Amino acid sequence: MGDSRNTDSAPKPSFWKGVKAEFKKISWPDKTKIFKQSVAVICISLVLGFIIMLMDTVLKYGVGLLGM
């Protein structure tokens, strides 16, 4: 009961063999899918950047009116 050693354990595989096995399980996307996702990320980033710029300009104008 007090002995916590496990003497029937299987040998542990090396770290890099485990990494290699996990990389084989990955389904990598093709070039067209990567291109479409990249274009989507760039477009969304530009739109959000424009929205943030617009909000910043409106808030700056509003604070400027209060400071008069």
C-alpha positions as semicolon CSV with decimal commas, in nm:
position;residue;x (nm);y (nm);z (nm)
1;M;0,000;0,000;0,000
2;G;0,284;0,240;0,076
3;D;0,489;0,128;-0,225
4;S;0,402;0,359;-0,516
5;R;0,659;0,225;-0,763
6;N;0,521;0,073;-1,079
7;T;0,746;-0,214;-1,184
8;D;0,525;-0,333;-1,472
9;S;0,553;-0,016;-1,682
10;A;0,626;-0,032;-2,052
11;P;0,937;0,144;-2,181
12;K;0,867;0,506;-2,267
13;P;0,912;0,603;-2,633
14;S;1,150;0,888;-2,699
15;F;1,012;1,240;-2,724
16;W;1,102;1,285;-3,091
17;K;0,940;0,958;-3,193
18;G;0,620;1,080;-3,030
19;V;0,645;1,413;-3,210
20;K;0,697;1,238;-3,542
21;A;0,395;1,014;-3,481
22;E;0,175;1,313;-3,397
23;F;0,289;1,503;-3,709
24;K;0,182;1,208;-3,923
25;K;-0,173;1,246;-3,784
26;I;-0,205;1,608;-3,901
27;S;-0,409;1,671;-4,213
28;W;-0,236;1,961;-4,384
29;P;-0,449;2,196;-4,600
30;D;-0,377;2,236;-4,970
31;K;-0,240;2,554;-5,129
32;T;-0,577;2,688;-5,244
33;K;-0,727;2,658;-4,897
34;I;-0,427;2,833;-4,742
35;F;-0,452;3,112;-5,001
36;K;-0,825;3,164;-4,939
37;Q;-0,778;3,171;-4,563
38;S;-0,488;3,415;-4,592
39;V;-0,693;3,650;-4,810
40;A;-0,980;3,630;-4,559
41;V;-0,749;3,716;-4,268
42;I;-0,598;4,013;-4,455
43;C;-0,942;4,148;-4,556
44;I;-1,085;4,115;-4,205
45;S;-0,775;4,283;-4,060
46;L;-0,811;4,578;-4,299
47;V;-1,183;4,616;-4,224
48;L;-1,129;4,602;-3,849
49;G;-0,839;4,846;-3,876
50;F;-1,063;5,089;-4,064
51;I;-1,340;5,053;-3,803
52;I;-1,094;5,120;-3,519
53;M;-0,955;5,422;-3,704
54;L;-1,307;5,557;-3,756
55;M;-1,398;5,507;-3,389
56;D;-1,075;5,676;-3,281
57;T;-1,144;5,977;-3,504
58;V;-1,502;6,013;-3,376
59;L;-1,394;5,983;-3,013
60;K;-1,111;6,232;-3,063
61;Y;-1,355;6,478;-3,218
62;G;-1,602;6,424;-2,930
63;V;-1,336;6,479;-2,663
64;G;-1,221;6,790;-2,851
65;L;-1,574;6,931;-2,830
66;L;-1,587;6,869;-2,456
67;G;-1,253;7,045;-2,401
68;M;-1,365;7,374;-2,550
